Amino acid sequence: MPLVEIGKLEDIPKLGSRVVRTAQGDIAIFRNNEDEVFALLDICPHKAGPLSQGIVCEHTVTCPLHNWNIDMRNGEACAPDEGRTKSFNVVSKSDVLFLDIPDDEKAVTTQAVAG
């Protein structure tokens, strides 16, 4: 599986996000207060809101459109809401973060954009 460089941990603001553009769509990269990093397809399962613009908490992001909470660990909507967005693995190598994208979802660009 190809790895796409995201940057260093400090490139992602605490409780914030960045976006990596891929052939399958934008992928939001999130960092929580404990410096854990998560990656989700940047589409809320409810009405396709941009999750990268949501509010990041411990393990959830709140969609800016309709306040759905999405678990960043697996992309699942938190109860009572139902639905899921695709999640991706983030790998750290020598202080650099990489997005692990399956072969059928190769990145169009490796440039992350501010989110």
C-alpha positions as CSV (number, residue, x, y, z in Angstrom):
1,M,0.0,0.0,0.0
2,P,1.4,3.4,-1.0
3,L,2.2,5.9,1.7
4,V,1.5,9.6,1.1
5,E,3.5,12.1,3.1
6,I,1.3,14.4,5.3
7,G,4.1,16.2,7.1
8,K,5.1,16.5,10.7
9,L,2.8,16.3,13.7
10,E,3.3,20.0,14.4
11,D,2.0,20.8,10.9
12,I,-1.4,19.8,12.1
13,P,-2.9,22.2,14.7
14,K,-4.0,20.7,18.0
15,L,-7.8,20.1,17.8
16,G,-7.5,21.0,14.1
17,S,-7.1,19.4,10.7
18,R,-5.5,19.4,7.3
19,V,-6.8,18.0,4.0
20,V,-5.0,15.7,1.5
21,R,-6.5,15.5,-1.9
22,T,-6.8,12.0,-3.5
23,A,-8.3,10.4,-6.5
24,Q,-11.1,9.1,-4.2
25,G,-11.8,12.6,-2.7
26,D,-10.4,14.7,0.0
27,I,-9.1,13.0,3.2
28,A,-9.2,15.0,6.4
29,I,-6.3,14.5,8.8
30,F,-7.2,15.4,12.4
31,R,-5.0,15.9,15.6
32,N,-6.6,15.8,19.0
33,N,-5.3,17.3,22.3
34,E,-3.3,14.1,23.1
35,D,-1.4,14.3,19.8
36,E,-3.3,11.3,18.3
37,V,-3.8,11.6,14.5
38,F,-6.8,10.3,12.6
39,A,-7.8,10.3,8.9
40,L,-11.3,10.2,7.5
41,L,-12.8,10.8,4.1
42,D,-13.8,14.5,4.3
43,I,-17.5,13.7,3.9
44,C,-20.1,13.4,6.7
45,P,-22.3,10.4,6.2
46,H,-25.4,12.5,6.9
47,K,-25.5,15.3,4.3
48,A,-21.9,15.2,3.0
49,G,-20.6,18.1,5.1
50,P,-16.9,18.8,5.2
51,L,-15.7,17.1,8.4
52,S,-12.3,18.9,8.1
53,Q,-14.2,22.1,9.1
54,G,-15.7,20.5,12.2
55,I,-14.9,20.8,15.8
56,V,-12.4,18.2,17.0
57,C,-12.7,16.7,20.5
58,E,-11.0,13.7,22.1
59,H,-12.0,11.0,19.6
60,T,-14.8,12.7,17.7
61,V,-15.3,15.4,15.1
62,T,-18.6,17.4,14.9
63,C,-19.8,18.0,11.4
64,P,-20.2,21.8,10.9
65,L,-23.5,21.4,9.0
66,H,-25.9,19.5,11.3
67,N,-23.8,18.7,14.4
68,W,-23.4,14.9,13.8
69,N,-20.5,13.5,15.9
70,I,-18.2,11.1,14.0
71,D,-15.8,8.8,15.8
72,M,-12.4,9.6,14.2
73,R,-11.1,6.2,15.2
74,N,-13.4,4.3,12.8
75,G,-15.6,6.8,10.9
76,E,-18.8,5.7,12.7
77,A,-21.5,8.2,13.5
78,C,-22.1,8.3,17.3
79,A,-25.5,7.2,18.5
80,P,-28.3,8.0,18.1
81,D,-27.1,8.9,14.5
82,E,-26.2,6.1,12.1
83,G,-23.8,6.0,9.2
84,R,-20.1,5.8,8.5
85,T,-17.4,7.6,6.5
86,K,-14.3,5.8,5.4
87,S,-11.3,5.9,7.7
88,F,-7.6,5.5,6.8
89,N,-4.5,4.6,8.8
90,V,-1.8,7.2,9.6
91,V,1.8,5.9,10.0
92,S,4.6,7.7,11.7
93,K,8.2,7.2,10.4
94,S,11.1,9.3,11.7
95,D,8.8,12.1,13.0
96,V,7.0,12.3,9.6
97,L,3.4,11.3,9.2
98,F,2.1,9.3,6.2
99,L,-1.4,8.5,5.0
100,D,-1.8,4.8,4.2
101,I,-4.0,4.7,1.1
102,P,-5.0,1.4,-0.4
103,D,-3.7,0.7,-3.9
104,D,-7.1,1.5,-5.5
105,E,-7.1,4.9,-3.9
106,K,-3.7,6.4,-5.0
107,A,-3.2,10.0,-4.2
108,V,-3.4,12.6,-7.0
109,T,-1.2,14.9,-5.1
110,T,0.9,14.5,-1.9
111,Q,0.4,18.2,-1.0
112,A,-1.7,18.7,2.2
113,V,-3.7,21.8,2.3
114,A,-4.8,23.8,5.4
115,G,-8.1,22.8,6.8
